[in-house]
Amino acid sequence: MELFELIKAVILGFVEGMTEFAPVSSTGHMIIVDDLWLKTKEFLEPGSANTFKIVIQLGSILAVVVVMWKRMLSLVGLYKIKGQTASRKFNLGHVIVGIIPAGVFGVLFEDYIDENLFFTSTVIIGLIVGAIWMIIADKFGPKRPKITSLDDLSYGKAFKIGLIQCLSLWPGFSRSGATISGGVMLGLDHKTASDFTFIMAVPIMAGASGLSLVKNWSEINPSDFGFYALGFISAFVFALISIKFFLKLISRIKLVPFAIYRLILAAILIVVLYL
């Protein structure tokens, strides 16, 4: 691959890493940047280009594991979080019931999503509808959240948040936007909803990446591996930078500012593409 093509991998990794944890849709941003500027489908097979956008999210997910290592180890009984008791403990069961809905729908509709929704036009719809959902959550959610720690999360609420996460299968809606907003509506504070969102993302994105790799393996040339590796490393590095910053920011400014950004971005895209 030429040098500029490899630089494109770093740019997409940057976009992924900096937007994965904000409720603005990292996949949507990558599709926008790629469709309007980088155009990876000009030098990658279409299936390989779409797979790349999913696989480099693993870099961001690895950053979650690194930053939240205590919580991750506690899920498998290798670390005890302060304040946990037998009746008050966030465990692997919460994660499993939370990821089942999106996992099932993701498998059922993977082909349809890959073939019909990875376009800037569909991202615009997701940006707008997701923004409205976030504004509703901030304006009409409980003013005094009852759940301020993952250890207070019930299995029922974990499953309901998992159902809401299915909205993020539409590119541009945003997994973080869907689940953080859903968590807030169900009585979680913004920080706890964000923590649960990030932890659920680890198995969800690992599974999605694995399925996409298997499905499109024949379209991925050995010469693409460097492109994939650079995108992965770039996403990991920039995600490490953004995670802690976001977790502090979301508790302070909540969701509406992100929703406004999404609406402005959607309006700009509509003007540029259709007017």
C-alpha positions as a Markdown table, in Angstrom:
| # | Residue | x | y | z |
|---|---|---|---|---|
| 1 | Met | 0.0 | 0.0 | 0.0 |
| 2 | Glu | 1.1 | 3.6 | -0.6 |
| 3 | Leu | 2.0 | 5.8 | 2.3 |
| 4 | Phe | -1.0 | 8.0 | 2.0 |
| 5 | Glu | -3.3 | 5.0 | 2.1 |
| 6 | Leu | -1.7 | 3.9 | 5.4 |
| 7 | Ile | -2.1 | 7.5 | 6.7 |
| 8 | Lys | -5.8 | 7.1 | 6.0 |
| 9 | Ala | -5.8 | 4.1 | 8.4 |
| 10 | Val | -4.4 | 6.3 | 11.2 |
| 11 | Ile | -6.9 | 9.0 | 10.5 |
| 12 | Leu | -9.8 | 6.5 | 10.7 |
| 13 | Gly | -8.3 | 5.1 | 13.9 |
| 14 | Phe | -8.2 | 8.6 | 15.3 |
| 15 | Val | -11.9 | 9.2 | 14.4 |
| 16 | Glu | -12.8 | 5.9 | 15.9 |
| 17 | Gly | -10.8 | 6.3 | 19.1 |
| 18 | Met | -12.0 | 9.9 | 19.8 |
| 19 | Thr | -15.7 | 9.2 | 19.1 |
| 20 | Glu | -16.3 | 5.6 | 20.3 |
| 21 | Phe | -17.1 | 6.7 | 23.9 |
| 22 | Ala | -19.0 | 9.9 | 23.1 |
| 23 | Pro | -22.7 | 9.5 | 22.2 |
| 24 | Val | -22.1 | 10.7 | 18.7 |
| 25 | Ser | -21.6 | 7.4 | 16.8 |
| 26 | Ser | -18.1 | 6.4 | 16.0 |
| 27 | Thr | -19.3 | 4.2 | 13.1 |
| 28 | Gly | -21.3 | 7.1 | 11.7 |
| 29 | His | -18.3 | 9.4 | 11.8 |
| 30 | Met | -16.1 | 6.8 | 10.1 |
| 31 | Ile | -18.6 | 6.3 | 7.4 |
| 32 | Ile | -18.9 | 10.1 | 6.9 |
| 33 | Val | -15.1 | 10.7 | 6.8 |
| 34 | Asp | -14.6 | 7.7 | 4.5 |
| 35 | Asp | -17.4 | 8.4 | 2.1 |
| 36 | Leu | -16.7 | 12.1 | 1.8 |
| 37 | Trp | -12.9 | 12.1 | 1.9 |
| 38 | Leu | -10.8 | 8.9 | 2.4 |
| 39 | Lys | -12.8 | 6.6 | 0.1 |
| 40 | Thr | -11.2 | 3.3 | 1.3 |
| 41 | Lys | -13.4 | 1.3 | -1.1 |
| 42 | Glu | -11.3 | 2.6 | -3.9 |
| 43 | Phe | -8.3 | 0.5 | -2.8 |
| 44 | Leu | -10.0 | -2.1 | -0.6 |
| 45 | Glu | -12.8 | -4.6 | -1.5 |
| 46 | Pro | -16.2 | -3.3 | -0.3 |
| 47 | Gly | -16.5 | -6.1 | 2.2 |
| 48 | Ser | -13.0 | -5.5 | 3.5 |
| 49 | Ala | -13.6 | -1.7 | 3.8 |
| 50 | Asn | -16.8 | -2.3 | 5.9 |
| 51 | Thr | -15.0 | -4.9 | 8.0 |
| 52 | Phe | -12.2 | -2.5 | 8.7 |
| 53 | Lys | -14.6 | 0.0 | 10.2 |
| 54 | Ile | -15.8 | -2.7 | 12.6 |
| 55 | Val | -12.5 | -4.3 | 13.4 |
| 56 | Ile | -10.6 | -1.2 | 14.4 |
| 57 | Gln | -13.3 | -0.7 | 17.1 |
| 58 | Leu | -11.5 | -3.5 | 18.8 |
| 59 | Gly | -8.7 | -1.1 | 19.4 |
| 60 | Ser | -11.1 | 1.2 | 21.4 |
| 61 | Ile | -12.5 | -1.8 | 23.2 |
| 62 | Leu | -9.0 | -2.9 | 24.3 |
| 63 | Ala | -8.6 | 0.6 | 25.7 |
| 64 | Val | -11.7 | 0.0 | 27.8 |
| 65 | Val | -10.2 | -3.2 | 29.2 |
| 66 | Val | -7.0 | -1.4 | 30.1 |
| 67 | Val | -8.7 | 1.6 | 31.7 |
| 68 | Met | -11.4 | -0.4 | 33.5 |
| 69 | Trp | -9.2 | -3.4 | 34.4 |
| 70 | Lys | -10.5 | -3.7 | 37.9 |
| 71 | Arg | -14.1 | -4.0 | 36.9 |
| 72 | Met | -13.2 | -6.4 | 34.1 |
| 73 | Leu | -11.3 | -8.7 | 36.6 |
| 74 | Ser | -14.1 | -8.5 | 39.1 |
| 75 | Leu | -16.4 | -10.0 | 36.5 |
| 76 | Val | -14.5 | -13.2 | 36.6 |
| 77 | Gly | -13.9 | -13.2 | 40.3 |
| 78 | Leu | -10.3 | -12.0 | 40.2 |
| 79 | Tyr | -10.7 | -8.7 | 41.9 |
| 80 | Lys | -13.1 | -7.4 | 44.6 |
| 81 | Ile | -14.5 | -3.9 | 44.2 |
| 82 | Lys | -14.8 | -1.9 | 47.4 |
| 83 | Gly | -18.3 | -2.0 | 48.8 |
| 84 | Gln | -19.3 | -5.2 | 47.0 |
| 85 | Thr | -21.4 | -7.8 | 48.9 |
| 86 | Ala | -23.1 | -11.0 | 47.9 |
| 87 | Ser | -26.3 | -9.2 | 47.3 |
| 88 | Arg | -24.8 | -6.0 | 45.9 |
| 89 | Lys | -22.4 | -7.0 | 43.1 |
| 90 | Phe | -22.2 | -6.3 | 39.4 |
| 91 | Asn | -21.2 | -9.6 | 37.7 |
| 92 | Leu | -20.9 | -11.3 | 34.4 |
| 93 | Gly | -24.6 | -12.2 | 34.5 |
| 94 | His | -25.5 | -8.5 | 34.1 |
| 95 | Val | -23.3 | -8.2 | 31.0 |
| 96 | Ile | -24.7 | -11.4 | 29.5 |
| 97 | Val | -28.3 | -10.4 | 29.8 |
| 98 | Gly | -27.4 | -6.9 | 28.5 |
| 99 | Ile | -25.7 | -8.1 | 25.3 |
| 100 | Ile | -28.2 | -10.9 | 24.3 |
| 101 | Pro | -30.7 | -8.6 | 22.5 |
| 102 | Ala | -28.2 | -6.8 | 20.4 |
| 103 | Gly | -26.3 | -10.0 | 19.8 |
| 104 | Val | -29.4 | -11.8 | 18.5 |
| 105 | Phe | -30.6 | -8.9 | 16.3 |
| 106 | Gly | -27.0 | -8.3 | 15.1 |
| 107 | Val | -26.7 | -11.8 | 13.8 |
| 108 | Leu | -30.1 | -11.8 | 12.2 |
| 109 | Phe | -29.7 | -8.5 | 10.4 |
| 110 | Glu | -25.9 | -8.4 | 9.8 |
| 111 | Asp | -26.2 | -8.9 | 6.0 |
| 112 | Tyr | -28.9 | -6.3 | 5.7 |
| 113 | Ile | -27.0 | -3.7 | 7.8 |
| 114 | Asp | -23.7 | -4.2 | 5.9 |
| 115 | Glu | -25.4 | -4.0 | 2.5 |
| 116 | Asn | -28.0 | -1.2 | 3.0 |
| 117 | Leu | -27.1 | 1.0 | 6.0 |
| 118 | Phe | -23.3 | 1.8 | 5.7 |
| 119 | Phe | -24.0 | 5.1 | 3.9 |
| 120 | Thr | -23.8 | 8.8 | 4.8 |
| 121 | Ser | -27.6 | 9.2 | 4.1 |
| 122 | Thr | -28.6 | 6.6 | 6.6 |
| 123 | Val | -26.1 | 8.0 | 9.2 |
| 124 | Ile | -27.8 | 11.4 | 8.9 |
| 125 | Ile | -31.1 | 9.7 | 9.9 |
| 126 | Gly | -29.4 | 8.0 | 12.9 |
| 127 | Leu | -27.8 | 11.2 | 14.0 |
| 128 | Ile | -31.1 | 13.1 | 14.1 |
| 129 | Val | -33.2 | 10.4 | 15.7 |
| 130 | Gly | -30.5 | 9.5 | 18.2 |
| 131 | Ala | -30.2 | 13.2 | 19.2 |
| 132 | Ile | -33.9 | 13.4 | 19.8 |
| 133 | Trp | -33.7 | 10.3 | 22.0 |
| 134 | Met | -30.8 | 11.8 | 24.0 |
| 135 | Ile | -32.7 | 15.1 | 24.6 |
| 136 | Ile | -35.8 | 13.2 | 25.8 |
| 137 | Ala | -33.6 | 11.2 | 28.2 |
| 138 | Asp | -32.0 | 14.3 | 29.7 |
| 139 | Lys | -35.3 | 16.3 | 29.9 |
| 140 | Phe | -37.7 | 13.6 | 31.0 |
| 141 | Gly | -35.4 | 11.1 | 32.9 |
| 142 | Pro | -35.5 | 11.0 | 36.7 |
| 143 | Lys | -34.0 | 14.1 | 38.2 |
| 144 | Arg | -32.5 | 12.2 | 41.1 |
| 145 | Pro | -31.1 | 8.9 | 39.8 |
| 146 | Lys | -31.5 | 5.9 | 42.1 |
| 147 | Ile | -28.6 | 3.8 | 40.7 |
| 148 | Thr | -25.3 | 5.5 | 41.1 |
| 149 | Ser | -23.1 | 2.4 | 41.0 |
| 150 | Leu | -22.9 | -0.7 | 38.8 |
| 151 | Asp | -23.3 | -2.8 | 41.9 |
| 152 | Asp | -26.8 | -1.5 | 42.3 |
| 153 | Leu | -27.9 | -2.5 | 38.8 |
| 154 | Ser | -30.6 | -5.2 | 38.6 |
| 155 | Tyr | -30.7 | -7.9 | 35.9 |
| 156 | Gly | -34.0 | -6.5 | 34.7 |
| 157 | Lys | -32.7 | -3.1 | 34.1 |
| 158 | Ala | -29.6 | -4.6 | 32.4 |
| 159 | Phe | -31.8 | -6.5 | 30.0 |
| 160 | Lys | -33.9 | -3.4 | 29.3 |
| 161 | Ile | -30.8 | -1.4 | 28.5 |
| 162 | Gly | -29.7 | -4.2 | 26.3 |
| 163 | Leu | -33.0 | -4.0 | 24.4 |
| 164 | Ile | -32.4 | -0.3 | 23.9 |
| 165 | Gln | -28.9 | -1.0 | 22.6 |
| 166 | Cys | -30.5 | -2.6 | 19.6 |
| 167 | Leu | -31.2 | 0.9 | 18.3 |
| 168 | Ser | -27.5 | 1.3 | 17.7 |
| 169 | Leu | -27.5 | -1.3 | 15.0 |
| 170 | Trp | -28.6 | 1.5 | 12.8 |
| 171 | Pro | -25.3 | 3.4 | 11.9 |
| 172 | Gly | -25.3 | 6.9 | 13.2 |
| 173 | Phe | -27.6 | 6.2 | 16.2 |
| 174 | Ser | -24.7 | 5.5 | 18.5 |
| 175 | Arg | -24.3 | 2.6 | 20.9 |
| 176 | Ser | -23.3 | 5.0 | 23.7 |
| 177 | Gly | -26.1 | 7.4 | 22.8 |
| 178 | Ala | -28.7 | 4.7 | 22.9 |
| 179 | Thr | -27.6 | 2.9 | 26.0 |
| 180 | Ile | -26.6 | 5.9 | 28.1 |
| 181 | Ser | -29.9 | 7.5 | 27.3 |
| 182 | Gly | -31.7 | 4.3 | 28.1 |
| 183 | Gly | -29.9 | 3.9 | 31.4 |
| 184 | Val | -30.7 | 7.5 | 32.4 |
| 185 | Met | -34.4 | 6.9 | 31.6 |
| 186 | Leu | -34.3 | 3.8 | 33.8 |
| 187 | Gly | -32.8 | 5.6 | 36.8 |
| 188 | Leu | -29.0 | 5.3 | 36.4 |
| 189 | Asp | -26.8 | 8.4 | 36.7 |
| 190 | His | -24.9 | 9.3 | 33.6 |
| 191 | Lys | -21.5 | 7.9 | 34.9 |
| 192 | Thr | -23.0 | 4.5 | 35.8 |
| 193 | Ala | -24.9 | 4.3 | 32.5 |
| 194 | Ser | -21.6 | 5.1 | 30.7 |
| 195 | Asp | -19.7 | 2.4 | 32.6 |
| 196 | Phe | -22.2 | -0.2 | 31.8 |
| 197 | Thr | -22.2 | 0.9 | 28.1 |
| 198 | Phe | -18.4 | 0.5 | 27.8 |
| 199 | Ile | -18.3 | -2.9 | 29.5 |
| 200 | Met | -21.1 | -4.3 | 27.4 |
| 201 | Ala | -19.3 | -3.0 | 24.3 |
| 202 | Val | -16.3 | -5.4 | 24.9 |
| 203 | Pro | -18.1 | -8.7 | 24.0 |
| 204 | Ile | -20.5 | -7.1 | 21.6 |
| 205 | Met | -17.8 | -5.6 | 19.4 |
| 206 | Ala | -15.5 | -8.6 | 19.7 |
| 207 | Gly | -18.4 | -10.7 | 18.4 |
| 208 | Ala | -19.3 | -8.3 | 15.6 |
| 209 | Ser | -15.7 | -8.0 | 14.5 |
| 210 | Gly | -15.3 | -11.8 | 14.5 |
| 211 | Leu | -18.4 | -12.3 | 12.4 |
| 212 | Ser | -17.4 | -9.6 | 10.0 |
| 213 | Leu | -13.9 | -11.1 | 9.6 |
| 214 | Val | -15.3 | -14.6 | 8.9 |
| 215 | Lys | -17.9 | -13.3 | 6.5 |
| 216 | Asn | -15.5 | -11.1 | 4.4 |
| 217 | Trp | -12.2 | -13.0 | 4.9 |
| 218 | Ser | -12.1 | -13.8 | 1.2 |
| 219 | Glu | -12.1 | -10.1 | 0.3 |
| 220 | Ile | -9.2 | -9.2 | 2.7 |
| 221 | Asn | -5.9 | -9.4 | 1.0 |
| 222 | Pro | -2.7 | -10.0 | 3.0 |
| 223 | Ser | -1.5 | -6.6 | 1.8 |
| 224 | Asp | -4.5 | -5.1 | 3.8 |
| 225 | Phe | -3.1 | -6.3 | 7.1 |
| 226 | Gly | -0.8 | -3.3 | 7.6 |
| 227 | Phe | -3.8 | -1.0 | 7.0 |
| 228 | Tyr | -5.9 | -2.9 | 9.6 |
| 229 | Ala | -3.0 | -2.9 | 12.1 |
| 230 | Leu | -2.4 | 0.8 | 11.9 |
| 231 | Gly | -6.1 | 1.6 | 12.3 |
| 232 | Phe | -6.3 | -0.8 | 15.3 |
| 233 | Ile | -3.2 | 0.8 | 17.0 |
| 234 | Ser | -4.4 | 4.3 | 16.2 |
| 235 | Ala | -7.9 | 3.6 | 17.7 |
| 236 | Phe | -6.4 | 2.1 | 20.8 |
| 237 | Val | -4.1 | 5.1 | 21.5 |
| 238 | Phe | -6.7 | 7.8 | 20.9 |
| 239 | Ala | -9.3 | 5.8 | 22.8 |
| 240 | Leu | -7.0 | 5.7 | 25.9 |
| 241 | Ile | -6.8 | 9.5 | 25.7 |
| 242 | Ser | -10.5 | 10.0 | 25.4 |
| 243 | Ile | -12.1 | 7.5 | 27.9 |
| 244 | Lys | -11.2 | 9.2 | 31.2 |
| 245 | Phe | -11.9 | 12.6 | 29.8 |
| 246 | Phe | -15.3 | 11.5 | 28.6 |
| 247 | Leu | -16.3 | 9.8 | 31.9 |
| 248 | Lys | -15.6 | 13.1 | 33.7 |
| 249 | Leu | -17.3 | 15.2 | 31.1 |
| 250 | Ile | -20.6 | 13.2 | 30.8 |
| 251 | Ser | -21.3 | 13.7 | 34.6 |
| 252 | Arg | -20.9 | 17.4 | 34.2 |
| 253 | Ile | -22.6 | 18.3 | 30.9 |
| 254 | Lys | -24.8 | 15.3 | 30.4 |
| 255 | Leu | -26.3 | 14.5 | 27.0 |
| 256 | Val | -27.9 | 17.6 | 25.5 |
| 257 | Pro | -24.6 | 19.2 | 24.2 |
| 258 | Phe | -23.8 | 16.0 | 22.4 |
| 259 | Ala | -27.3 | 15.9 | 20.9 |
| 260 | Ile | -26.9 | 19.5 | 19.7 |
| 261 | Tyr | -23.6 | 18.6 | 18.0 |
| 262 | Arg | -25.3 | 15.7 | 16.3 |
| 263 | Leu | -28.1 | 17.9 | 14.9 |
| 264 | Ile | -25.6 | 20.5 | 13.7 |
| 265 | Leu | -23.5 | 17.8 | 12.0 |
| 266 | Ala | -26.6 | 16.3 | 10.4 |
| 267 | Ala | -27.7 | 19.7 | 9.1 |
| 268 | Ile | -24.2 | 20.4 | 7.6 |
| 269 | Leu | -24.3 | 17.0 | 5.8 |
| 270 | Ile | -27.8 | 17.7 | 4.4 |
| 271 | Val | -26.6 | 21.1 | 3.1 |
| 272 | Val | -23.4 | 19.7 | 1.6 |
| 273 | Leu | -25.0 | 16.6 | 0.0 |
| 274 | Tyr | -28.5 | 17.6 | -0.9 |
| 275 | Leu | -28.8 | 21.4 | -1.3 |
